[in-house]
Amino acid sequence: MPHSTCEHFPQTVHPHWRAAANAKGFKIVQRIKDRYHLLLACQSCGLAHASKIFVLMNSQPQCPHCIEARWQADAAAAGLKWAGRDPEDRHYGHYIAPCGHNLRRQFEMVKRAAEGLCSVRCEICHADKEQAEAEERGWHLIGEDTGGNQNYRLYRHASCGHEQRIARANMQTSRFACGQCGEDWPAAPSYLYAMQFRLASGLRLVKLGFSRNPDSRLRHQLLKHRDLDAKILKTVPMATGQLALQAEKRLHAKLQAGFSDQVAPPELYSDALRVRSEVYFADAAQVIFAMLDAIEAEEDS
């Protein structure tokens, strides 16, 4: 990084400056610009940068080349490609995401992502994903929640045009109804279900219940750990949620009266499931299937 000398400012480099630079990881190349500046060469990377004499003598100079190298390393560790500093804010940089979109992020945030403390997502791709989720359920994503809640979005129902605030988690799992034309759960179609869980100990348990969306109930509400071995064994469609609730209560009453030894104690599964009752040992599965088959036959008749 060559700099021409200039007769308008002193060229002398004092020994105590050199000693200070060496102690702080730098070597003085020469004086530059004016009587206040030095050209320092970093002993770590070998590259030079301009520094004020006051900074050298009173604090620890920072090599901008080493700093940028750390930013680049953080970007790579976070799964991003370094694209340069933000010219408008010294705390931000630009990065290329795996999808190819340009992201503007704080250096500290990318550092946390590199350490595995958070993740970096592309707003463009995320918006497309949210739109696809909404369209799959017959809604159109309008935008952010008008109330400022980051967990909610504003949607428009494709069928009736009604606009509604809905939690994104509920949109993902279909746990909502249109405020204008939708049915509340007592009147909406529902299902009885039997689910099986295999705990870490190897113990198999069966749960009997009802839900308008058994798969959502299983994946998003019941499991404390997503890697738990769990599956839906059987479902029986019911005309309404109210009928499903009534049938479920009858079945549990029969099971607890006639097969009380098959009721699983909550302490066996409290670490794995977000329920405290209505769970049975696997030996009760055939009895539950027979009960569900009988109800299914009644519904079909």
N, C-alpha and C positions, 0 to 999 in steps of 0.2 A: 504494500500500500504506500507508494511513494508520495512524498510531500516535498515541495521545493522550499528552500530556505528563504527567509525574508529579512531584509536589513531593518525593517520597521519594528521588530521586537527582539528581545535578547535570545541568544542561542545557547546560553550556558545551562547545563544540566547539573545541578548541585548533587554532591555525593549523598546527602541525607535523603534526597528524593529517590535516588537509585536504590538506596537501602530499604526505604519504605515500599517501593514497588516490588522489589524482590521478596520481601517478607509477605506481601499480599498476593503473590503468584503472577507477577507481571515483570516485564523488562521495558525500560524506557528506550524508545527508538530515537526520538528527537522532540524538540519543541515545535509546535505548529500553530497556525492561525494568528495567535496574538500572545501576549505575555502570560495568559492565564491557562493555556492548553498544552497538553503533552500527547504524543502518540505512544500508546502502550501496546506491547505485544504480549498476548496471553501465553503463559508457560504450559497450559493444558492443550490448547488447540493450535498455537503458533500464529494465530491471526491477530491483526492489530485493530485498534479502535481509538478514537479521540476521547480524552478524558480531561476534566479540569484538574489543575494542580491541587486545588482545595479539596476535591473529592478524594484524590489519592492520599493526601496527608491526614484527612479527618474521618474517613470512612472506608468501607471496603468496595473498591470498584467492581463492577459486574461486567463480565465479557459478554457482549450482545450475541456473539457467534455461538458461544456455549449455551446461552439461554435459548436461542433458536434451535439448536441441536436437541435440547431437552424437549422443547415443544414438538419437534418432529418425532422424537422417540415416543412421547406420550400419545401423539396422534396414531402412530403405527400400533402401539399397544392397545389403543381403544378401537382399532379396526378402521381408522380413517386415514386419509392421505392429506398431508400438509399442503396448504395452498397459499400461505402467506399471512402477514399481519393485517389487521383491520386498520386502514389509514385514519379512521375517525375515532377510534377508542383503543388506547394502549393495552387495555385488559382483554381484548378480543382478538381472535384469529379466524381465518377462513379455512375450512376443511372440505374435502370431497368424501362423501359417504359412499359405501359400497354400491348404492343404487345409482351413483353418478351425480346426485344433486349436491349443490354447494351449501354448506352449513356455516353459520356464524355462531361461534361459541366462545365463552370465557375460557381462558387458559386453565384456570383452576378447575372448572367443570370437566374439561377433557382429562386433566390429571387424575381426578377422582374416577373417571371412567376407566382410565388406564390401570388403576389400582383395583378395579373390580367393585368399587363402591357404588356405582350408578351405571346407567346405560345411556347411550346417545341414540336418539331416534330422529329420523327425517320427518319434518312436519308435512312435507308434500305427500310422501308415501303414507304417512299415518292418516292424513285426511282422506286419501283414497281408500284406505282400509276401512275407516269409519263410514264412509259413504257406501261402500260395498255391504257392510254389515246392515246398514239401514235399508238399503234396497232389497236385500234378501228377505227382509221382514215386511216389505211393502211401505217403507217410509223413505223420505228424502232428507238428508242432512242439510239444514240451513246454515248453521254456524255455531258459534260459541253461545253459552247460556246467557240469556239476557239478565239473569240475576247475579252473574259473576261467579257462580260455583263451578270450579274446574272439573268436577265430577259429572256435570250435566252438559247436555247439548240441546239445541233447539232443532226440532224435526217437524216435517210436514207429512201428514198421512196421505198416501197416494190415492186412497179410495174416496176420501171425503174432503180432503184439503185442510183438515184441522191442523193447526200448529200447536205443538206441545213441548214442554220441557221434560226430558226423560234422562235418567241417569244412564251413562254409557254402559255400565255393568248390566243394567236391566235390558238395554237394547241388545246386548250380546247374548243374553240368556232368555229373551222373550218374556221376562217377568214384568209385563205392563199391559195396559189396554188403552185404546184410543178414548180420550175423554169425551168425544162427540158421538162416535158410532160403535165403540167397543163394548164388550160384555165384561162385567166384573166376574171374579172367579166362581161365585155360586151358580151363575147362569151359564158360564162358558163350558165347553166340552173339557173333559178331564180324563185321567187314567188311574186305575189301580195298578200297582206295580209290585214286583218282588225283585229285590236286588241281593247280590252276593258280595261279600267282602272277605278277602283273605288277609289276615293281620300279619304283622312281621313275625309273630310267633308260629305262624302256620295255621292258626285256628281259623276255621271258616264260619262265618255268620251270615244270616239272612235277615233282611229288613222288609217288612210289608208296609206300604203306605199309599198315598195318592198324590198326584200332581198334574197340572195341565201340561207340564213339560218334564217327563221323568229324566231325560238325559241331562237337562239343565240342572235339575234337582240333584242328580248324582255328581256331576262334574264341578258344579259351582257352589253348592250349598252344604252337602253332607261331608265331603272329604276334607280332613285337615291337612293331608299330604297328597299331592297330585299323583305321586308314584305308587300309591296304594293299589293293590290288585283288586279291582272292583268292576262289576258288570251287571247289566240288567238281565234278569232271567226270563221275566214274563211281564207283559202289560195287557190290561183289559180296558178297552175304551168305554167311557161312561158318558151319558148324554150331558150331564152337568156336574160341576164341582160339588154341589150340594149332595147329589146322589152318591158321588164317589166318597165323600166324607162319611155319609151315613153307612155305606157298605163297609168302609174301612173300620169304623167303630165296632160294627157287628162281628167282623172277622177277628179283631183283637180280643173281643170279649170271649169268643169261642176258644181261641188259642190259650188264653190265660186261665180259662176255666177247665179245659180238657187236657191241656199240655203244659201245665205250669212249670214242669221240669225242663222245658225247652226254652224258657225265657232267659236270655243272657243277662247277667249282672252288668250294670253300666261300667263298673271299674275295669272290665275286660277290654272295652273298646273306647273309653273316654279319651285316650290319647290319639285315636285315629279318626273318630267320627264326631260330628257336631250335633249329636242327639243323645238323649239320656234314657230312652225307652223305645219300645216297639221293635226290638232287635231280638232275634232268636238264634239258637244253635242250628247248624246245618241240617241236623236230622229232622227238623220241622219243615224242611223245604217241600217234601212230597205232600204233606198235609196242606200247606199253603197253596201249592199248585192245584190240588183237588178243589179247594175252596174257590180259587179264582176261575177254574174251569166251570164250576157250577154257576157262578155269577155271569160268566161270558155266555153260557147257554141261555140263561134267563134274558140277557140283553138281546140276544139274537132271535129269541122266540117272539 
